[in-house]
Amino acid sequence: MDNSDSANNGSALSIPAKVEPTLTQLESVKSTLTTKTTRKRRLRIPDRPNDKANLWNIMKNCIGKELSKIPMPVNFNEPISFLQRLTEGMEYGDLLTRASECSSVEESLTYLAALAVSSYATTSTRTSKPFNPLLGETFEYDRASDLGWRSFAEQVSHHRQCPLCTWSTTTGSFTPTSQ
């Protein structure tokens, strides 16, 4: 059965003849594939609003309640998710690559110690806790263009707070585990 019979019958789909893309279509596809999109990254997290919470009202609502049932004002939290804060620990992840390229064990341990200490660099100014992620919430952080790595984190369990995160680079991937 050829295509013209099936088109007239209406019961089968007709297959069009081979369609050649025009030169302008090919050029537009090529230009969209070759143009590199650059995103403007923010340099810092915005400051917390300076809303003064009325401490007396909070304490008045706390009388006779369990600590887990006390509603806390939103402005007590840091304006990021726990998954984002977890990913920020790999901001200096290139130290792992440098440590793997070292010839001596002592030099590798120096890079690993620097990575471990780097996560505490902002603790003096970050005294509030981040928001707890919802079950199934994800956070993806792509720094492949400038730092050579990307990260993906997902909240897989809520009671026993358990996020799953993985970092991948051009040389391999790293997935921390907890017992």
C-alpha positions in Angstrom: 0.0 0.0 0.0 1.5 3.3 -1.0 1.1 6.7 0.8 -1.5 8.0 -1.5 -3.9 5.1 -0.9 -3.6 5.4 2.9 -4.2 9.2 2.7 -7.4 8.7 0.8 -8.6 5.9 3.0 -8.3 8.0 6.2 -7.7 5.0 8.4 -3.9 5.1 8.3 -1.5 8.0 8.7 0.0 9.4 5.6 3.8 9.7 5.6 4.9 12.9 3.9 7.7 12.9 1.4 11.2 13.6 2.7 11.3 17.1 3.9 14.6 19.0 3.5 15.2 21.8 6.0 15.8 25.2 4.6 19.2 27.0 5.0 17.7 29.6 7.3 16.3 26.8 9.6 19.7 25.2 9.8 21.4 28.5 10.5 18.9 29.3 13.3 19.4 25.9 14.9 23.2 26.2 14.7 23.2 29.7 16.2 21.1 28.6 19.2 23.4 25.6 19.8 26.6 27.7 19.6 25.5 30.8 21.6 26.6 30.5 25.2 24.1 31.8 27.6 25.6 33.7 30.5 23.6 34.2 33.7 24.3 37.0 36.0 25.0 35.6 39.4 24.2 37.4 42.6 27.3 38.2 44.7 25.7 37.7 48.1 22.5 36.6 49.8 20.2 39.6 50.5 20.1 40.9 54.1 17.4 39.8 56.3 14.5 42.3 56.7 14.9 44.3 59.9 11.4 43.5 61.2 11.5 43.5 65.0 9.5 40.6 66.4 7.6 41.4 69.5 9.2 39.1 72.1 6.4 39.5 74.6 3.7 38.3 72.1 5.8 35.3 71.2 6.3 34.4 74.9 2.6 34.9 75.6 1.7 32.4 72.9 4.2 29.9 74.3 2.7 29.5 77.7 1.5 25.9 78.2 2.6 24.6 74.8 5.2 22.1 73.8 8.3 23.5 72.2 7.5 21.7 68.9 4.1 23.4 68.7 5.3 26.9 69.1 5.1 28.9 65.8 8.2 30.8 65.1 8.3 33.9 63.0 9.6 33.5 59.5 12.2 36.2 59.9 14.0 34.1 62.5 15.2 31.8 59.6 17.9 32.4 57.1 16.4 33.1 53.6 17.8 29.9 52.1 17.0 26.2 52.2 19.1 23.7 54.1 19.8 22.0 50.7 21.4 25.2 49.5 23.4 25.6 52.6 24.6 22.0 52.3 25.7 22.7 48.7 27.6 25.8 49.7 30.0 23.5 51.6 31.4 22.5 48.2 32.2 26.1 47.1 35.9 25.2 47.4 35.4 21.8 46.0 38.4 22.3 43.6 40.5 21.6 46.7 39.5 17.9 46.3 40.8 17.9 42.8 44.0 19.5 43.9 44.4 16.9 46.8 44.0 14.0 44.3 46.8 15.4 42.2 49.3 15.7 45.0 52.3 13.5 45.1 52.6 13.4 48.9 50.1 12.4 51.5 50.9 15.4 53.7 50.1 17.8 50.9 46.8 16.0 50.2 45.8 16.2 53.8 46.6 19.9 53.8 44.1 20.5 51.0 41.5 18.2 52.7 41.9 20.1 56.0 41.5 23.4 54.1 38.2 22.1 52.5 36.9 21.0 55.9 37.7 24.4 57.5 36.3 26.4 54.6 32.7 25.4 55.5 33.1 27.3 58.8 34.2 30.5 57.2 30.8 32.2 57.4 29.6 30.8 60.7 30.3 34.0 62.7 27.8 36.0 60.5 25.3 33.2 59.9 23.6 32.6 63.2 20.1 31.7 62.1 19.1 28.4 60.8 18.0 27.8 57.2 14.5 26.6 56.2 13.8 22.9 56.4 13.3 21.5 52.9 10.0 19.7 52.1 10.0 16.1 51.2 11.0 15.7 47.6 12.4 19.3 47.4 15.4 19.6 45.1 18.2 22.1 44.7 20.5 22.1 41.7 23.6 24.3 41.5 25.5 24.5 38.2 29.0 26.0 38.4 30.4 23.9 35.5 31.2 27.0 33.4 33.4 28.7 35.9 34.4 26.2 38.6 34.0 22.9 36.7 31.4 21.2 38.9 27.6 20.9 39.4 25.6 19.7 42.4 22.2 18.1 42.9 20.5 17.7 46.3 17.2 16.2 47.2 15.3 15.8 50.5 14.6 12.1 50.6 13.4 11.7 54.2 11.8 14.2 56.5 11.9 12.4 59.9 15.4 11.8 60.4 16.4 14.7 58.3 18.1 13.1 55.4 19.2 14.9 52.2 20.8 13.1 49.3 23.4 15.1 47.4 25.9 14.5 44.7 28.6 16.6 43.1 29.9 15.8 39.7 32.9 17.2 37.8 34.5 16.6 34.5 36.9 14.1 36.3 34.4 12.2 38.3 31.6 12.4 40.9 31.4 12.6 44.7 28.5 11.4 46.8 28.9 11.7 50.6 27.2 9.1 52.7 26.1 9.0 56.3 25.6 6.1 58.6 
